[in-house]
Amino acid sequence: MSTHLTIEQITTSFDTTYAWNYGSVKEGLRDLYEKAKRDQWEGSILPWDTNVDIEKGIFPQEINPFLGHPFYNKMTEKERKEFGIQDLSWTLSQFLHGEQGALLVAGQLVDAVPWMDGKLYAASQVMDEARHVEVYDRYLREKLGKEWPINVQLKSMLDIVLKDSRWDFKYLGMQIILEGLAMAAFGQMRELTTCALLKDLITNVMRDESRHVAFGVLSLRNYYDDMSMNELRDREEFIVTSCELMRDRLIADEVYAHMGLPVMEAHEAMLTSPLMIEFRKTLFARIVPNIKRLGLLTPYVRQGFERLGILGYEDLPADA
């Protein structure tokens, strides 16, 4: 797990925009910025002295999608405990890497957004994301002692968002899709974990993330109303492709291989588990209504969401 590169460079290209109008041009964004300043918190105040018994496990066994599968039944109790530790460290590592991606994208938005309210709020998000990187990294190092490299699907998604030159794609990819997925995944983990420290950590992170999603919705509101069909199709394809890419990203094939499990069998068990099917669908419960609010739930996107089984979320309340 320590053989992956510690530094990687990619080439990005986008316009840096001065905004000489310092007034408020996007309704709601200045209020969101004031809220962001008021709600800053310090990662070191979390109860880091909490004893985390990782061998005992910090999630109920009933939610284990591998229960009853022959390859899992063959594992010793020691192997099952080790698998639980590795699986949790892998999942939290992906959260950590996603937060670094959000940190980098927020920095790009400070440069690229063409109005001052957006620059001010994006600057506050840079601080939020730095804090999220700090606390997830600290939990992984101090409580689990393990960090895994970023998985292929998440890396592909982050690279796409970082490399695209259009500022609205950065909003769609990060604020609407990735932050929306994070909110859902964090929320489920917070509700299920028995670890008081992790629950407290996630609660604080989610307060920030809810503002980040609202930032995307407020910033993109009405932006697509008069867009040409060709330009709109680029956004439609991006939304559907991104959601397809993200649907199965929380399947830890690397952990299965590390533990000597039959990777294809374990992967299939995760794909077909009724529990995990429902979990993956609920990850999109925040994304679909926000896409609809932005006017992007077009027939093309509807068809894609129907294939993914997530169209039923369209009438849930949108953010912001």
N, C-alpha and C positions, 0 to 999 in steps of 0.2 A: 504493500500500500504506500510505501514511501518512494517508489521508483518514478512517480510521475513528475513532469517538469514543474519547477517552482515558479518560473517566469515564462510567460508566453506573450508574444506581440502579434496583433492583427492590424491590418491597414484599414482605417476608417476615413470617410469623406462626407462632410456636411458643411453647410454654410454657417458661419458665425455672424450673428445679426445684432447690430446696435439697435436699441429702442430709445429714441430721443423723447418720446412722449412718456413722462413719468407718472401720468395719471392712471386711474383704474379703467381699463377698457373691457374687461371680462367680468361680468357680474358674479359675485360670490368669491372670486379668487383672493381678493385682498382680505376678506374675512377669514378665509381658510389659512392664509399666511399668518394672520394675527393668532389664530388658534394654534398653529404649529409652533410659534414662538412661545406661547404660554404653556404648551403641553410638553416641552422638552423634559427628559428624565435622564437620570444618571445610571448607567449600567452597573456600577459598583455597589449600588444600594440594594440590589437583589440579594436574597438570603443565600449567599454562596457557601455558608457554613453548613447548609443542609446535607445530611448524610444520604447519599443516593446508593441504594443497594441494587446494583445493576444485575447481579446474579439472580436475585429474587424476581426481577422484572418489574417494570413500571407501567405495564398495560395488562388488562385482564386477558386471560388465556382464551376466553370464549370468542374473541375477535380474531384469533389466529386462523388464517385461511387454509393452512396446511393440515389442520387437525383431521385425522382419519385417513390421510394419504399414506400409502405404503412406505414411501421413502422417508416420511417424517416419523412413522411408527417404528422404523428400524433404528432411529437415532437414540443414543444413550441420553440420560438426563443431563449429563455434562455437556454433550454436544448440542442439545436443545437450548441450554442456557447460553452457550457461546454463540449459537446462531441468533438468539434474541438480541444479544449485545451488538453483534456485527450488523444485524439488520437495522437496529435503531441508529447506530452510528452512521450507517450509510444514508438513511433518510434525513437525519439532521445535517449531514454533510451536504446533501443536495440543497437543503434550506440555506445553509451557509453560502454555498456558491451562488445561489440565486440572489442572495442579498448583495454579494459583491457585484454581480451583474447589474442590479438595480442602482447601486452606487455609481457605477460607470455611466449608465444611461442618464441618471439624474444630472451628472456633471455635463453631459452633452446637451441636455435640455437648457441648462443655464446659458450656453452659447447660442443654441439654435432657435429657441422660441422667439417669435417676433413681437412680443409685448412685455412690458416691465413686470406686470403682476406674475406672469409665468416664470420669469427669471428669478424673482424673489422667492416664490414658493419652491421652485426646483432647488434653489440654494438651501432652503430649510430641509428638503428631502435628502440632500447629500449628507447632512448631519445625521438625520434619522437612519439612513442606510449604513453609515459608518458605525453607529451604535449597535445596529442589528448584527453586523459582521462581528463586532467585538463580543457580544453576549453569546451568540451561537458558537463562536470559536472557543470561548472560555468554557462553556458547558462541555463541549466535545473533548477538550484537552484535560480539564480537571475532573470531570465526572465519568467519562467513557474512555479517555485515553487513546482515542482512535479518530482519525479523519480519513475519509475516502475521497478519491478524485471525483471530479464532476462527471456525470453520466452523459452519454452521447447525445440524447435528445435535448437535454437542457442546454448543453454547450452549443448545439446547432441553433437553437432558438435565440440564445443570447448573441451569438455571432451575427445572425440575420438582423436583429434589432440594432446592434451597435454599428454595423457596416452600412445600413441604409442611410442615404443622404437626406431623406424627407423627414422633417420633424414630427409630422403627424403619425408616421409609421412607428416612431419611437414611443409615442403615447399609446397607440393601439397595442403594440407588442408588450410593453412593460406595464403601463398604468392600468390598462383594461384587462389584458389576458393574463400576464404573469402575476401581477399583484392580485387580481381577482382569484386566480387559482391558489395563491399563497394564503389569502384570507380563509378560503374554504378548508384547505389542508391544515392550517394552523388551528382553526376552530375545532375541527374534529379531534386533533391531537390534544388540545387543551381539555376538551370534555372527557376524553378517555384516560388520560394519564393519571397515575396515582402519585406522581412526583410533584411535591408542592413547589419546588424550585422551578421545574420546567413549566408548570402551569402558570406561575407568576411571570416568568420570562415571556412566555407566549402572549399572555394577556397584555403586557406592556407593548410588545411588538405590534400586536393587532390594532391597538389604538392608533399607532402611526400609520399602519397599512390602510386603515379605513379612510384616512385623509388622502393617501396617495391615489386610491381608486377614484375618490371624489375629484381630485385634481385633474385626472384624465377626463372624466365625464364633463366637468365644467369647461375645460379647455377646448374640447372637441365639439361642444354643443353648437349646432347649426353649421359647422364647418363643411359638412358633406351635402348640404341642402341643394346647392347649385353646381355641384361637381359634374364634369362631363362623364359620359358612360364609360369611356376608355379608362379614365383615371379611377373611376369608382370600381371597375372590374379588378384593378390591381389590389384595391383594399379588400374586396370580397374574397379574392383568391388567398390573400395573406391571412385573413381571419380564419378561413376554413382549414388551410394548411397548418397554421399554428395550433389550432385546437386539436387537429388529428395528431400532430407531433407531441403535444403535451398530454394527451389522453393516457398513454401507457408509460409515462416517464418514471413513475414510482414503482417500477418492477426491477428488483435488485439482482439482475443476472450475475453481476460481479461477486455478490455475496454468496450466491448459490455455488458458483465455481470455486470460490475460496474455501467453502465448507465441504467440497467434494460431493455435492448433491447433483443429481441428474438435472442439468440446467434446463433443457427443453421441457422436461416433465414439470419441474417447479414453475417455470415460466407459464406453461399452459394452465397449471393449477391456479395461478394468480389471475390469469385472463378469464377463466371460467368460474371462479368462485362467485356465487351470488352476492356475498358480502362485498367483495372488491368491485364487482360490476356496479353495484349501487353506489359505492364510495366514489368511483371514478366519475360517475354521472353527476353526483352532487358537487363535485369540484367546480362544475360549470354553472352552479346556481346563481352566482353573482355576475358571471360574464354575459349570459344570454340577455337578461333584461337591460344591461347597460348597452350592449350592442343595439338592441331595439330602440332604446332612448336616443341613440345617436343617429337613427335613421338608416342603419346598416343591416337591418334584418330583412334583406332583399330576398326575392325568390331564390337566387343562387345560394345565398347564405342559409336560408331556410332549408333548402335541400341538403346542404352539408350537415347542418345541425340535426336534421331528421335521421341521416345515416348514423350519426354519433349517438342518437337516442337522447338528446338534451334539449330538443325544441320545447318540451313541456314546461321549461322554466321561464318562458318568455313573459308571462304575466306576473311574475314576482316583482316586488318593488325594486326600482333602479336606485343606484347610489346618488349622492349629492342632492 
